[in-house]
Structure formats: C-alpha cells, structure tokens
C-alpha cells in the first residue's frame, strides 16, 4: 500500500510470465488498432445508418447483439443495449465528441452525406487548430466529427 495515498499498489514482472525472448519483444507496446464501441438500442437502425449513409461495411455480426463495422483499416463495434447511451447529453452540452474520424476530402464527403439525407450538426469549417471539420450525429445521437489536417 502506498503510504501517502493509502492506495494499494501492485507490481508486475514480465519475466515471471515471459521467457527472455518474449520479454525483450514485450518491452515496447505497439498498438495496432484502437476499436471504439458505441451503444445502440436499435441494431438494425445503426447498421443501416453506418452502411447506407456513411458507407461502412459489416465485418461481423454476432447474433444482432454485437456488430463490427468497417471503413478502410478501421473498425467500430456496435453493442445492443436496453437504454440509450447516457453520455449523449453530456457530450451535446459540453461540445465534446464520441468519435473523431480523420479522413481526406472532408468537404466532398460532407456534401455526399447531405445528399444521402444526413443532417450536419455543424457544417464544414476550418478550425484554429489547423483542420477542416464537420459534425454529424448518428442514428443514436452519438456525435461524430470528421476532419482533415489543413496543408
């Protein structure tokens, strides 16, 4: 226990679990992908939104309870839940986001989404942090930013 905070502390030894070769390889963490999970109360609606409106493809569908949707090399997991994501009002009120999706050709993609019937919560604009962005909300109300760095 840490004497200052009274918080239990723990140590972990890779060498106790891994051999020398594995230990050397494990010293540096390499994250290959980060896969966010969004909650949905209506899986069919969410699949339709992400595939038909945004152009994602379904990577896997486990019993209409847990679905992976893909765009390029990136996945988003959708999980069926009984109640709407409680973070949505907090995100809306605070100007936060659920996902930031960096892409190319933001302006053209925004126009395509509008043509597909997607309302933009914020139209394309250039930011003080040197990006071009727009904002939408998915079928469940999650806030999605699409952005590209300005050259």
C-alpha positions in Angstrom: 0.0 0.0 0.0 1.3 3.5 -0.9 1.8 5.3 2.4 0.8 8.7 1.1 -2.4 7.9 -0.6 -3.3 4.6 1.1 -3.9 3.3 -2.4 -2.9 -0.3 -2.9 -0.1 -0.7 -5.3 0.9 -3.7 -7.3 4.0 -4.6 -9.3 4.1 -6.9 -12.3 7.0 -8.8 -13.5 7.1 -9.7 -17.2 10.0 -12.1 -16.5 7.8 -14.2 -14.3 5.4 -14.7 -17.1 7.5 -14.5 -20.3 10.8 -16.0 -21.4 13.8 -13.8 -22.2 12.9 -13.6 -25.9 9.3 -12.7 -25.3 10.4 -10.3 -22.5 12.6 -8.3 -25.0 9.7 -8.2 -27.5 7.2 -7.2 -24.9 9.1 -4.2 -23.5 7.6 -1.9 -26.1 3.9 -1.7 -26.6 2.8 -1.4 -30.2 -0.9 -0.7 -30.6 -2.1 -2.0 -33.9 -5.6 -0.7 -33.8 -7.9 1.1 -31.4 -11.5 -0.1 -31.8 -14.2 2.1 -30.1 -17.5 0.7 -29.1 -20.8 2.6 -29.4 -24.0 1.6 -27.8 -27.2 1.2 -29.7 -30.8 0.5 -28.7 -31.7 -0.4 -32.3 -29.0 -2.5 -34.0 -30.8 -2.7 -37.4 -31.1 1.1 -37.5 -27.5 1.6 -36.6 -26.2 -0.9 -39.1 -28.4 0.8 -41.8 -27.1 4.2 -40.8 -23.4 3.3 -40.9 -23.6 1.2 -44.0 -26.2 3.0 -46.2 -25.5 6.6 -45.0 -21.8 6.5 -44.2 -20.6 3.7 -46.5 -19.2 1.3 -43.8 -19.3 -2.4 -44.3 -20.3 -5.1 -41.8 -17.2 -7.0 -40.7 -19.1 -9.4 -38.4 -22.5 -9.7 -36.8 -22.8 -11.8 -33.6 -26.5 -12.6 -33.1 -27.5 -8.9 -33.8 -26.1 -8.2 -30.4 -22.5 -7.2 -31.2 -21.5 -6.0 -34.7 -18.3 -4.8 -36.2 -18.5 -2.2 -38.9 -15.5 -1.3 -41.1 -14.2 1.6 -43.1 -10.8 1.0 -44.6 -8.5 -0.4 -42.0 -10.6 0.7 -39.1 -13.4 -0.9 -37.1 -16.1 0.4 -34.8 -18.0 -2.1 -32.6 -21.7 -1.6 -32.0 -23.3 -3.2 -28.9 -27.0 -3.7 -28.4 -28.2 -2.2 -25.1 -31.5 -1.6 -23.4 -31.1 2.1 -22.7 -29.7 5.0 -24.7 -26.0 5.9 -24.1 -26.0 8.1 -21.0 -23.0 10.1 -22.3 -25.0 11.6 -25.2 -26.5 14.6 -23.2 -23.1 15.3 -21.6 -21.4 15.3 -25.0 -24.1 17.5 -26.5 -24.0 20.0 -23.7 -20.2 20.3 -23.4 -19.2 20.4 -27.1 -17.5 17.0 -26.8 -17.4 14.1 -29.2 -17.8 10.4 -29.3 -15.6 9.8 -32.3 -13.2 11.9 -34.3 -12.7 10.3 -37.7 -9.7 11.7 -39.7 -10.2 11.4 -43.4 -9.4 13.1 -46.7 -11.8 15.2 -48.8 -13.9 16.4 -45.9 -15.9 18.9 -47.9 -16.8 16.4 -50.6 -17.7 13.8 -48.1 -20.0 16.3 -46.2 -21.8 17.0 -49.5 -22.2 13.3 -50.1 -23.7 12.8 -46.7 -26.1 15.6 -47.2 -27.2 14.1 -50.5 -27.7 10.8 -48.5 -30.1 12.6 -46.1 -27.7 13.0 -43.2 -28.1 16.3 -41.4 -24.9 18.0 -40.4 -24.9 19.2 -36.8 -22.1 21.6 -37.8 -21.2 22.4 -41.4 -17.7 22.2 -42.8 -15.4 24.8 -41.2 -11.7 25.5 -40.8 -10.5 25.5 -37.2 -8.0 27.4 -35.2 -6.0 24.1 -34.7 -5.5 23.9 -38.5 -8.1 21.3 -39.5 -11.2 21.3 -41.7 -14.1 19.6 -39.9 -17.8 18.9 -39.9 -20.0 17.2 -37.3 -22.9 14.7 -37.5 -24.9 12.7 -35.1 -25.6 9.0 -35.8 -29.0 7.3 -35.5 -28.5 7.0 -31.7 -27.3 10.6 -31.2 -23.5 9.9 -30.9 -21.5 12.9 -32.0 -19.1 12.1 -34.9 -16.5 14.6 -36.1 -14.9 14.2 -39.5 -11.8 16.1 -40.0 -8.6 16.6 -42.1 -5.5 18.5 -41.5 -5.0 21.6 -43.5 -1.9 21.7 -45.6 
